[in-house]
Amino acid sequence: MCGHVVHSAFPMPDLPTCEAIDGPLGRVDVRLGQTPSHLTAGVQIESGVEVSEREVLISVREGGRILIRDGREIIVDVQAGAARNLLPFVLGSGLGGVCLQKGLLTLHASAVDRGGQAIAFAGPSGAGKSTMAAAMVDLGYSHFSDDLSVIRLPANGRAELYPGVPLVKLWPDSASAVGLDAGDAKPELSWHAKLMFDMKAGAKPLSTGLAGVYFLEREERADIVIEPLVGPFAMAALAGEIYRRSWLAPMGRLEGALRQVALLSRQTPCFRIRRPHHFDQLAEVARMAADHHASLTASQVGV
């Protein structure tokens, strides 16, 4: 997941086991333990989140606390009977925080892969990233990551994407729109209706080429438009979707992340998808994205 092998004493029943000792991005240990109620040198970013140079502390209502430290460990301080409510935070903000502490470019994006070439759908919460990724599975794509996408940027060459956990989180109406049965899901959290589905993607490569990033916009319009973003427009769009960007300044990593964004904007084509604000044309949007990806990949390899 995210290129990591996770060694966990915290129950993660929804994830496959792995015999590897370390992944390409190093080892991450998840363990049960006590955490402080506040960070000594932390900056409060928002309610329930404090960040310092080395640590992130997340307090979860009806769950407990999670301490992310040094890009290598996640300490889970769980309330009695509330482990299920902490799991999405460990897999999301927990692993995302680890990646940020390691200095990896991490986007608020969901990704799919076909033929060794991935595309990522980026955008703010509610933009439809997970829904689009799930819709692409019916077109022959493999689900690659949900909500956060971790990117490797070689100095010379093309960007690569590391795989995420094989789970996708959808609201019931989104699940119905992509043909998923709510009976096959588990509630993401006990206090709201969002569902978590196992995409059963099977073994994933350690990384795959990133062919393009698509920024989702939902509008009151009848047509579907895919248009390129170039230069400063691509950089601004990418910078706006850095995962947990507000954490980076107290970590001392904001400048480095922005340099990575500049490099990614030069290596990887970026596009905006403008589409109607309803599910009626979801299948058509997915088909247009697949056709666009196919033409993009063909042009990149000179076919």
MIKOL-802917 format. One record per residue: residue in three letters; x, y, z of N, C-alpha, C in turn. Coordinates in steps of 0.1 Angstrom, whole numbers, plus 2048, in hexadecimal, padded with zeros to 3 digits. Atoms other than C-alpha are relative to their C-alpha. Layout:
N
(pt ALA,(X,Y,Z),(X,Y,Z),(X,Y,Z)) ...
END
This chain:
303
(pt MET,(808,7F4,800),(800,800,800),(809,80C,800)) (pt CYS,(7F7,7F4,801),(80F,821,7F5),(80E,7FD,7FF)) (pt GLY,(7F2,804,801),(82F,80E,7EE),(806,7FB,80D)) (pt HIS,(7FB,804,7F3),(832,805,813),(7FC,7F2,803)) (pt VAL,(804,80C,7F8),(833,7E4,825),(7FD,804,80E)) (pt VAL,(804,7FC,7F2),(81F,7EA,845),(800,7F5,809)) (pt HIS,(800,80A,7F6),(827,7D6,863),(7F7,805,80B)) (pt SER,(80B,7FA,7F8),(808,7DA,879),(7FD,7F7,80B)) (pt ALA,(806,806,7F5),(7FE,7D0,89C),(7F2,805,802)) (pt PHE,(80E,7FB,800),(7DE,7E3,896),(7F8,7F8,7F6)) (pt PRO,(807,808,809),(7C3,7CE,886),(7FC,807,7F3)) (pt MET,(803,7FB,80E),(7BF,7D4,860),(7F9,7F4,7F8)) (pt PRO,(805,80C,806),(7A7,7B8,856),(7FC,801,7F1)) (pt ASP,(803,7FD,80E),(79F,7C8,834),(80B,7FF,7F6)) (pt LEU,(7F4,800,808),(7C2,7C6,827),(807,7F3,7FE)) (pt PRO,(7F9,80C,802),(7D6,7AA,817),(80D,7FF,808)) (pt THR,(7F3,801,7F9),(7F4,79C,829),(80B,7FF,7F5)) (pt CYS,(7F5,800,809),(817,79E,819),(80C,7FA,807)) (pt GLU,(7F5,807,7FA),(836,789,81E),(80D,809,800)) (pt ALA,(7F4,7F8,802),(84E,7A5,815),(804,807,80E)) (pt ILE,(7FB,7F9,7F4),(863,7B5,831),(7FF,80F,7FF)) (pt ASP,(800,7F2,802),(867,7D7,822),(7FB,803,7F2)) (pt GLY,(804,7FB,80D),(857,7EA,805),(80A,809,7FA)) (pt PRO,(7F6,7F7,806),(868,801,7EC),(801,80D,807)) (pt LEU,(7FF,7F4,7F9),(860,81F,802),(804,7FE,80E)) (pt GLY,(7FC,802,7F2),(86B,80F,822),(7F5,7FA,809)) (pt ARG,(809,807,7F7),(85A,7FF,840),(7F9,80A,808)) (pt VAL,(808,7F8,7F7),(83E,80E,854),(7FA,7F7,80B)) (pt ASP,(806,807,7F5),(834,801,876),(7F4,806,806)) (pt VAL,(80C,7FC,7FA),(811,804,883),(7FE,7F8,80D)) (pt ARG,(801,807,7F3),(80E,7FC,8A8),(7F6,807,809)) (pt LEU,(808,7FB,7F6),(7F7,800,8C5),(808,806,80B)) (pt GLY,(7F9,7F9,7F6),(802,818,8E0),(7F9,80C,805)) (pt GLN,(805,7F3,7FB),(7FC,837,8F4),(806,80B,7F9)) (pt THR,(7FB,7F4,807),(7FE,859,8E4),(7FD,80C,809)) (pt PRO,(803,7F4,7F8),(800,87C,8F3),(7F2,806,7FC)) (pt SER,(80D,7F9,804),(7E0,891,8F4),(803,80C,7F7)) (pt HIS,(7FC,7F5,809),(7F4,8AD,8E3),(80F,7FE,7FD)) (pt LEU,(7F1,800,803),(816,8B2,8D2),(806,80B,807)) (pt THR,(7F9,7F6,7F9),(82F,8C5,8E5),(803,80C,7F7)) (pt ALA,(7FC,7F6,809),(83B,8D9,8C7),(7F7,801,7F4)) (pt GLY,(809,801,80C),(81C,8D4,8B1),(7F9,80D,7FD)) (pt VAL,(808,7F5,805),(808,8ED,89D),(7F2,7FA,7FD)) (pt GLN,(80E,805,803),(7E2,8E7,89D),(7FC,805,7F2)) (pt ILE,(804,7FD,80E),(7D8,8E5,878),(7F1,802,7FF)) (pt GLU,(80F,800,800),(7B3,8DF,87E),(7FC,7F8,80C)) (pt SER,(805,807,7F4),(79D,8D0,898),(805,7F1,800)) (pt GLY,(7FC,80E,7FF),(7AD,8AF,8A3),(80D,7FC,7F9)) (pt VAL,(7F4,803,807),(7CD,8B2,88F),(80B,80A,804)) (pt GLU,(7F4,7F8,7FC),(7EF,8BE,89C),(80C,7FB,7F8)) (pt VAL,(7F5,804,808),(80F,8BE,887),(80C,807,805)) (pt SER,(7F2,7FA,7FD),(834,8C3,890),(809,7FB,7F5)) (pt GLU,(7F6,804,80A),(854,8BD,87C),(800,7F1,7FF)) (pt ARG,(7FE,80F,801),(855,898,885),(7F3,7F8,803)) (pt GLU,(80C,808,7FB),(832,88F,891),(7F3,806,7FB)) (pt VAL,(80E,7FC,802),(80D,891,888),(7F7,7F9,80A)) (pt LEU,(80A,806,7F6),(7F2,88B,8A3),(7F2,803,7FB)) (pt ILE,(80D,7FF,804),(7CF,884,898),(7F7,7FA,80A)) (pt SER,(80A,805,7F7),(7B2,881,8B0),(7F3,7FE,7F9)) (pt VAL,(80B,805,808),(794,86E,8A3),(7F4,7FE,80A)) (pt ARG,(80C,801,7F8),(771,872,8B2),(7FB,7F1,800)) (pt GLU,(805,80E,7FF),(764,850,8BE),(80B,7F6,7FB)) (pt GLY,(7F5,809,805),(786,841,8B5),(80C,7FF,809)) (pt GLY,(7F3,7FF,7F8),(7A5,84C,8C8),(809,80A,7F9)) (pt ARG,(7F6,7F7,806),(7C5,85C,8BC),(80A,7F8,7F8)) (pt ILE,(7F5,805,809),(7E0,855,8A1),(80B,809,801)) (pt LEU,(7F3,7F9,800),(804,860,8A4),(808,7FB,7F4)) (pt ILE,(7F8,804,80C),(818,860,883),(80E,807,803)) (pt ARG,(7F3,7FB,7FB),(83D,863,88A),(80B,7FC,7F6)) (pt ASP,(7F3,802,808),(85D,867,874),(7FE,7F9,7F3)) (pt GLY,(802,807,80C),(84E,858,855),(802,7F1,801)) (pt ARG,(7FD,80E,7FF),(852,835,863),(7F7,7F9,80A)) (pt GLU,(809,807,7F7),(838,82E,87E),(7F3,808,803)) (pt ILE,(80D,7FB,7FC),(813,833,887),(7FC,7F9,80D)) (pt ILE,(804,805,7F3),(809,82F,8AB),(7F1,802,802)) (pt VAL,(80F,800,800),(7E4,827,8B0),(7FC,7FF,80F)) (pt ASP,(805,800,7F2),(7D5,830,8D2),(7F1,800,7FF)) (pt VAL,(80E,803,804),(7B2,821,8CE),(7F7,7FF,80D)) (pt GLN,(80A,801,7F5),(794,825,8E4),(7FA,7F2,7FF)) (pt ALA,(806,80D,7FF),(783,805,8EF),(7F5,7FE,7F6)) (pt GLY,(80B,803,809),(76F,7F5,8D3),(800,809,7F4)) (pt ALA,(801,7F6,80B),(777,811,8BA),(80B,7FE,7F5)) (pt ALA,(7F5,802,80A),(793,801,8A4),(7FB,803,7F2)) (pt ARG,(805,7FF,80D),(77C,801,886),(7FF,80F,7FC)) (pt ASN,(801,7F2,803),(778,827,888),(80E,806,7FD)) (pt LEU,(7F3,7FB,802),(79D,82C,888),(807,7FB,7F3)) (pt LEU,(7F9,806,80C),(7A6,815,86B),(800,80A,7F4)) (pt PRO,(7FE,7F7,80C),(79D,82F,84F),(80A,80B,802)) (pt PHE,(7F6,7F5,7FE),(7B2,849,860),(80E,7FB,7FF)) (pt VAL,(7F2,806,801),(7D0,831,863),(803,7FF,7F1)) (pt LEU,(7FD,803,80E),(7CD,828,83E),(800,80D,7F7)) (pt GLY,(801,7F3,808),(7C5,84C,832),(80B,80A,805)) (pt SER,(7F8,7F6,7FA),(7D4,868,847),(80D,7FA,806)) (pt GLY,(7F4,806,7FA),(7EC,850,859),(80B,7FD,7F5)) (pt LEU,(7F6,804,80A),(7FD,842,83A),(804,80D,7F7)) (pt GLY,(7FD,7F3,807),(7FA,864,828),(80A,808,808)) (pt GLY,(7F7,7F8,7F8),(80B,875,845),(80E,7FA,800)) (pt VAL,(7F3,806,801),(827,85B,844),(807,804,7F3)) (pt CYS,(7FB,7FC,80D),(82C,863,81F),(805,80E,800)) (pt LEU,(7FC,7F2,800),(82D,888,825),(80D,802,809)) (pt GLN,(7F4,7FF,7F8),(847,883,841),(80C,7FB,7F9)) (pt LYS,(7F5,806,808),(85C,86F,829),(804,80A,7F4)) (pt GLY,(7FD,7F6,80B),(85B,88D,810),(7FB,7FB,7F3)) (pt LEU,(805,805,80D),(847,87A,7F6),(7F4,809,7FB)) (pt LEU,(80B,7F9,806),(82F,88D,7DF),(7F4,7F8,801)) (pt THR,(80D,808,7FE),(80C,882,7E9),(7F5,809,7FC)) (pt LEU,(80B,7F8,805),(7ED,88F,7D7),(7F3,7FA,806)) (pt HIS,(80E,803,7FC),(7C9,88F,7E2),(7F9,7FB,7F3)) (pt ALA,(804,805,80D),(7C0,878,7C5),(7FE,7F1,801)) (pt SER,(803,80F,801),(7B2,855,7BC),(805,7FC,7F2)) (pt ALA,(7FA,804,80D),(7C3,841,7A0),(7FC,7F3,7FC)) (pt VAL,(803,80D,807),(7BD,825,788),(80C,7FD,7F7)) (pt ASP,(7F5,804,808),(7D5,811,773),(7FB,7F7,7F5)) (pt ARG,(802,809,80B),(7D3,800,751),(80C,7FF,7F7)) (pt GLY,(7F5,802,809),(7EF,7F0,73E),(80D,806,805)) (pt GLY,(7F4,7FA,7FB),(809,7FD,756),(801,80F,800)) (pt GLN,(801,7F2,800),(7FE,821,752),(7F4,805,808)) (pt ALA,(80A,7FB,7F6),(7EB,833,76E),(7FB,80E,7FC)) (pt ILE,(805,7F2,800),(7D5,852,76E),(7FA,802,80E)) (pt ALA,(805,7FC,7F3),(7CC,865,78D),(7F5,80A,7FF)) (pt PHE,(80A,7F6,800),(7AC,878,794),(801,808,80D)) (pt ALA,(7FD,7F8,7F5),(7B2,895,7AB),(7F4,80A,802)) (pt GLY,(80B,7F6,7FD),(79B,8AE,7BD),(7FD,800,80E)) (pt PRO,(803,7FF,7F2),(78E,8B9,7DE),(7F6,7F5,804)) (pt SER,(80A,809,7FB),(777,8A4,7F4),(7F3,803,7F9)) (pt GLY,(80D,7FE,807),(756,89E,7E2),(801,802,7F1)) (pt ALA,(7FE,7FE,80F),(765,8A3,7BF),(7FC,7F4,7F8)) (pt GLY,(803,80C,807),(75F,87F,7B6),(80C,7F7,7FC)) (pt LYS,(7F4,808,803),(782,870,7B6),(7FE,7F1,801)) (pt SER,(802,80E,7FD),(779,84F,7C5),(7F5,7FA,7F6)) (pt THR,(80B,805,809),(759,84C,7B0),(805,7FE,7F2)) (pt MET,(7FA,802,80E),(76C,852,78F),(809,7F4,800)) (pt ALA,(7F7,80B,800),(787,839,799),(7F8,7F3,7FF)) (pt ALA,(808,80C,800),(76C,81F,7A0),(7F9,7FE,7F3)) (pt ALA,(807,801,80D),(75A,826,780),(80A,7FB,7F5)) (pt MET,(7F6,804,80A),(77A,820,76C),(803,7F1,800)) (pt VAL,(7FE,80F,7FE),(77C,7FC,779),(7F8,7F9,7F5)) (pt ASP,(808,806,80A),(75F,7F3,761),(806,801,7F2)) (pt LEU,(7FA,7FE,80D),(774,7FF,744),(80E,7F9,7FF)) (pt GLY,(7F4,808,801),(791,7E7,74B),(80C,805,808)) (pt TYR,(7F5,7FB,7F7),(7A5,7FB,764),(801,7F9,80D)) (pt SER,(7FE,805,7F2),(7B3,7EF,785),(800,80B,809)) (pt HIS,(7FF,7F6,7F5),(7AD,803,7A4),(80E,800,806)) (pt PHE,(7F2,7FF,7FB),(7CE,810,7B0),(802,807,80D)) (pt SER,(800,7F9,7F3),(7C9,829,7CC),(7F3,808,802)) (pt ASP,(80C,7F8,7FD),(7AD,83B,7DE),(804,80C,809)) (pt ASP,(7FF,7F4,7F8),(7AE,85F,7EA),(80E,806,802)) (pt LEU,(7F3,7FA,800),(7D4,862,7EC),(809,7F8,7F7)) (pt SER,(7F8,806,80A),(7ED,85B,7D1),(80F,805,803)) (pt VAL,(7F2,7FD,7FD),(813,859,7D9),(808,7FF,7F3)) (pt ILE,(7F9,7FF,80D),(82A,863,7BC),(80F,800,802)) (pt ARG,(7F1,7FF,801),(84E,85C,7B5),(804,808,7F4)) (pt LEU,(7FB,7F6,80A),(860,877,7A1),(80E,7FE,7FD)) (pt PRO,(7F1,801,803),(881,86C,791),(804,80D,7F9)) (pt ALA,(7FB,7F3,805),(896,88A,787),(7FF,800,7F1)) (pt ASN,(801,801,80E),(897,87D,763),(7F6,7F4,7FD)) (pt GLY,(809,80B,802),(87A,868,757),(7F1,804,804)) (pt ARG,(80E,7FD,7FE),(855,865,75D),(7FC,7FD,80F)) (pt ALA,(805,803,7F2),(842,866,77E),(7FA,7F3,801)) (pt GLU,(806,80D,7FD),(837,846,78E),(7F7,801,80C)) (pt LEU,(80A,800,7F5),(81A,83E,7A5),(802,7F3,808)) (pt TYR,(800,80C,7F7),(81C,827,7C3),(7F2,7FC,804)) (pt PRO,(80D,805,7FD),(7FE,811,7CB),(7FB,803,80E)) (pt GLY,(806,7FD,7F3),(7E5,818,7E7),(7F9,7F4,805)) (pt VAL,(808,80B,7FA),(7CF,802,7FD),(7F5,7FC,7F6)) (pt PRO,(80A,804,80A),(7B6,7ED,7E9),(7F2,802,805)) (pt LEU,(80D,7FC,7FB),(798,7FF,7F9),(7FC,80D,7FA)) (pt VAL,(805,7F3,805),(782,81A,7EC),(7F4,804,809)) (pt LYS,(80B,7FB,7F8),(76A,830,800),(7F7,808,7F8)) (pt LEU,(80B,7FA,808),(749,83B,7F1),(7F4,802,808)) (pt TRP,(80D,7FE,7FB),(729,84A,7FB),(7F6,7F6,7F9)) (pt PRO,(809,80A,806),(70B,833,7F5),(7FB,803,7F2)) (pt ASP,(805,7FC,80E),(6FE,847,7D6),(80C,7FE,7F6)) (pt SER,(7F5,802,809),(721,846,7C7),(802,7F1,7FD)) (pt ALA,(7FE,80F,802),(724,820,7CD),(7F5,7FB,7F6)) (pt SER,(80B,804,809),(702,81B,7BC),(803,804,7F2)) (pt ALA,(7FD,7FB,80E),(70D,830,79E),(80A,7F8,7F9)) (pt VAL,(7F6,808,806),(72B,81A,798),(7FD,7F1,800)) (pt GLY,(804,80D,800),(718,7FA,79D),(805,7F7,80B)) (pt LEU,(7FB,808,7F4),(727,7EF,7BF),(7F4,7FE,80A)) (pt ASP,(80B,804,7F6),(710,7DD,7D8),(804,804,80E)) (pt ALA,(7FD,7FB,7F2),(70F,7EE,7FA),(801,7F4,809)) (pt GLY,(7FF,80C,7F8),(70B,7CB,808),(80E,7FA,801)) (pt ASP,(7F2,805,800),(72F,7C4,7FF),(80A,809,807)) (pt ALA,(7F8,7F6,7FA),(73C,7E2,812),(7FF,800,80F)) (pt LYS,(801,7FE,7F1),(744,7EB,836),(7FF,80F,802)) (pt PRO,(800,7F1,7FE),(73C,80D,845),(80E,805,803)) (pt GLU,(7F3,7FA,7FD),(75B,823,845),(801,804,80E)) (pt LEU,(801,7FC,7F3),(752,832,866),(7F3,7FD,806)) (pt SER,(80D,804,7F9),(737,82A,880),(7F6,80C,7FF)) (pt TRP,(809,7F4,7FF),(729,84E,87F),(7FB,806,7F3)) (pt HIS,(806,7FC,80C),(722,853,85A),(7FF,7F5,7F6)) (pt ALA,(805,80B,809),(716,840,83B),(80A,7FD,7F5)) (pt LYS,(7F7,803,80A),(735,840,826),(805,7F1,801)) (pt LEU,(7FD,80E,801),(73E,81C,81A),(80E,7FE,7FB)) (pt MET,(7F2,804,804),(760,80B,816),(7FF,7F2,7F8)) (pt PHE,(800,80C,809),(763,7F1,7F9),(80E,7FB,7FE)) (pt ASP,(7F4,807,804),(77E,7D8,7F3),(800,7FE,7F1)) (pt MET,(800,801,80F),(788,7DC,7CE),(806,7F3,7FB)) (pt LYS,(7FB,80D,805),(798,7BA,7CD),(809,801,7F4)) (pt ALA,(7F7,7FD,80C),(7B3,7C7,7B5),(80B,7F6,7FE)) (pt GLY,(7F5,80A,801),(7CB,7AA,7BC),(80D,807,802)) (pt ALA,(7F2,7FB,7FF),(7F1,7AF,7BB),(801,80C,7F7)) (pt LYS,(7FD,7F4,808),(7FC,7D1,7B0),(80F,802,7FE)) (pt PRO,(7F2,7FD,801),(81D,7DC,7A2),(805,809,80A)) (pt LEU,(7FB,7F7,7F6),(835,7EE,7B9),(7FF,80F,7FC)) (pt SER,(803,7F2,805),(830,80D,7A3),(7FC,7FF,7F2)) (pt THR,(805,800,80E),(821,816,782),(802,80F,7FB)) (pt GLY,(7FF,7F3,806),(826,833,76A),(7F4,809,801)) (pt LEU,(80B,7F6,7FF),(810,852,76F),(7FF,807,7F3)) (pt ALA,(802,7FB,80E),(802,85B,74D),(7FA,80E,800)) (pt GLY,(807,7F3,800),(7ED,879,758),(7F8,802,80D)) (pt VAL,(808,7FD,7F4),(7DB,88B,774),(7F4,808,7FB)) (pt TYR,(80D,7FA,804),(7B6,895,76F),(7FA,807,80C)) (pt PHE,(806,7F9,7F5),(7A7,8B0,785),(7F1,801,7FE)) (pt LEU,(80E,801,802),(782,8AB,78A),(7F8,80D,805)) (pt GLU,(809,7F5,7FD),(769,8C8,789),(7F2,7FC,7FD)) (pt ARG,(80E,803,802),(744,8C4,78D),(7F8,80D,7FE)) (pt GLU,(806,7F4,803),(72F,8DE,77D),(7F1,7FE,7FB)) (pt GLU,(80E,801,805),(70B,8E6,773),(801,802,7F1)) (pt ARG,(7FE,800,80F),(711,8DE,74E),(7FB,7F3,7FA)) (pt ALA,(805,80C,806),(705,8C5,735),(80B,7F8,7F9)) (pt ASP,(7F6,807,807),(725,8BD,723),(80C,7FC,809)) (pt ILE,(7F4,805,7F9),(746,8AC,72D),(80C,805,7F9)) (pt VAL,(7F4,7FA,807),(767,8BD,726),(80C,7FC,807)) (pt ILE,(7F2,803,7FB),(78B,8B1,72B),(809,80A,7FA)) (pt GLU,(7F7,7F6,806),(7A3,8CE,727),(80E,800,807)) (pt PRO,(7F2,800,7FA),(7C9,8D1,72D),(802,80B,80A)) (pt LEU,(7FB,7F6,7F7),(7D9,8E3,74A),(80F,800,7FE)) (pt VAL,(7F1,7FF,803),(7FC,8F0,742),(806,80B,809)) (pt GLY,(7F8,7F6,7F9),(817,904,753),(7FB,803,80E)) (pt PRO,(803,7FC,7F3),(80D,918,771),(7F2,7FB,804)) (pt PHE,(80D,805,7FD),(7E9,90B,76F),(801,7F2,805)) (pt ALA,(7FE,80E,7FB),(7F4,8E7,772),(807,800,80E)) (pt MET,(7F9,800,7F3),(80C,8F0,78F),(7F6,805,80B)) (pt ALA,(809,7FB,7F6),(7F0,903,7A1),(7F6,7F5,804)) (pt ALA,(809,80B,7FE),(7D8,8E6,79D),(806,7F5,808)) (pt LEU,(7F9,80A,7F9),(7F1,8CD,7A9),(803,804,80F)) (pt ALA,(7FD,7FB,7F2),(7FC,8E2,7C7),(7F3,801,809)) (pt GLY,(80C,800,7F8),(7D8,8E6,7D1),(7FB,7F3,805)) (pt GLU,(805,80D,7FC),(7D3,8C1,7D4),(80B,7F8,806)) (pt ILE,(7F7,807,7F8),(7F2,8B8,7E8),(7F9,7FB,80C)) (pt TYR,(808,806,7F5),(7E5,8A0,802),(805,806,80E)) (pt ARG,(7FE,7FA,7F2),(7E2,8B0,825),(80B,80B,7FF)) (pt ARG,(7F6,7F5,803),(7F5,8CF,817),(802,808,80D)) (pt SER,(7FE,7F8,7F4),(7EF,8E2,838),(809,7FA,80A)) (pt TRP,(7F6,806,7F7),(805,8C9,84A),(80E,803,7FD)) (pt LEU,(7F2,800,805),(824,8D0,835),(808,80C,806)) (pt ALA,(7F8,7F5,7FA),(82E,8F2,843),(806,7FD,80E)) (pt PRO,(7FA,803,7F3),(832,8E7,867),(809,7F4,800)) (pt MET,(7F7,80B,802),(843,8C8,85A),(80E,805,7FA)) (pt GLY,(7F4,7FB,807),(85C,8DE,848),(802,7FB,7F2)) (pt ARG,(7FF,807,80C),(854,8CD,827),(7F8,807,7F4)) (pt LEU,(808,7FA,80A),(83E,8E6,814),(808,804,7F3)) (pt GLU,(7F7,7FC,80B),(85A,8F4,7FE),(804,7F4,7F7)) (pt GLY,(7FD,80C,808),(865,8D1,7F4),(7F5,7FB,7F8)) (pt ALA,(80C,805,807),(842,8C7,7EB),(7FD,808,7F4)) (pt LEU,(803,7F7,80B),(83D,8E5,7D5),(80A,7FE,7F4)) (pt ARG,(7F6,803,80A),(85E,8DD,7C3),(7FC,7F3,7F9)) (pt GLN,(804,80C,806),(851,8BA,7BD),(7F4,802,7F6)) (pt VAL,(80C,7FD,809),(830,8C8,7AF),(805,807,7F3)) (pt ALA,(7FB,7F9,80D),(844,8DE,796),(806,7F5,7F7)) (pt LEU,(7FA,80B,808),(857,8BF,78B),(7F5,7F7,7FA)) (pt LEU,(80B,809,805),(837,8AA,788),(7F8,807,7F4)) (pt SER,(807,7F9,80B),(826,8C5,773),(808,800,7F3)) (pt ARG,(7F8,801,80C),(843,8C3,75A),(800,7F2,7FB)) (pt GLN,(7FF,80E,804),(843,89D,759),(7F3,7FA,7FC)) (pt THR,(80D,807,801),(81E,894,759),(7F5,809,7FB)) (pt PRO,(80B,7F8,805),(801,8A2,744),(7F5,801,80A)) (pt CYS,(80B,7FD,7F7),(7E5,8B2,758),(7F4,805,7F9)) (pt PHE,(80C,7FC,807),(7C1,8B7,74E),(7F5,803,80A)) (pt ARG,(80C,7FE,7F9),(7A0,8C4,75B),(7F5,7F9,7FA)) (pt ILE,(80C,806,805),(781,8B0,757),(7F4,808,806)) (pt ARG,(80C,7F9,7FC),(762,8C6,758),(7F4,7F8,7FC)) (pt ARG,(80B,809,803),(742,8B2,75B),(7F4,803,808)) (pt PRO,(80D,7FD,7F9),(71D,8B3,766),(801,7FB,80F)) (pt HIS,(800,803,7F1),(717,8B2,78C),(7F5,7F6,803)) (pt HIS,(809,80A,7FD),(703,892,78C),(806,7F3,7FB)) (pt PHE,(7FA,80D,804),(708,86C,786),(7FB,7FB,7F3)) (pt ASP,(807,805,80C),(6F3,869,766),(80B,7FE,7F5)) (pt GLN,(7F6,801,80B),(712,86E,750),(80E,7FB,805)) (pt LEU,(7F3,805,7FB),(72C,85D,766),(807,7F6,7F7)) (pt ALA,(7FA,80A,809),(731,840,74E),(806,807,7F4)) (pt GLU,(7FA,7F9,80C),(736,858,731),(80D,808,804)) (pt VAL,(7F4,7FA,7FC),(74F,86C,745),(80C,7F6,801)) (pt ALA,(7F6,80B,7FE),(762,84C,74E),(805,7FC,7F2)) (pt ARG,(7FC,805,80E),(762,841,729),(808,80B,7F9)) (pt MET,(7F8,7F6,806),(76F,863,71E),(80E,801,806)) (pt ALA,(7F3,800,7F9),(78A,862,738),(809,7F5,7FB)) (pt ALA,(7F9,80C,805),(794,83F,72C),(805,802,7F2)) (pt ASP,(7FC,7FD,80D),(795,84A,708),(80B,80A,800)) (pt HIS,(7F6,7F5,7FF),(7A9,869,711),(80D,7FA,805)) (pt HIS,(7F4,806,7FB),(7C2,854,725),(806,7F7,7F5)) (pt ALA,(7FA,808,80A),(7C6,83C,708),(807,808,7F5)) (pt SER,(7F9,7F8,809),(7CE,858,6F0),(80C,807,806)) (pt LEU,(7F5,7FA,7F9),(7E5,868,709),(80C,7F6,801)) (pt THR,(7F6,80A,7FF),(7F8,848,70F),(806,7FD,7F2)) (pt ALA,(7FB,802,80E),(7FB,842,6E9),(809,80B,7FC)) (pt SER,(7F8,7F5,804),(809,865,6E4),(80E,800,808)) (pt GLN,(7F4,800,7F8),(822,860,700),(80A,7F5,7FC)) (pt VAL,(7F7,80A,805),(830,840,6F1),(803,801,7F1)) (pt GLY,(7FD,7FE,80E),(830,84E,6CE),(7F9,7F7,7F7)) (pt VAL,(807,809,809),(816,837,6C0),(7F8,808,7F6)) 
END
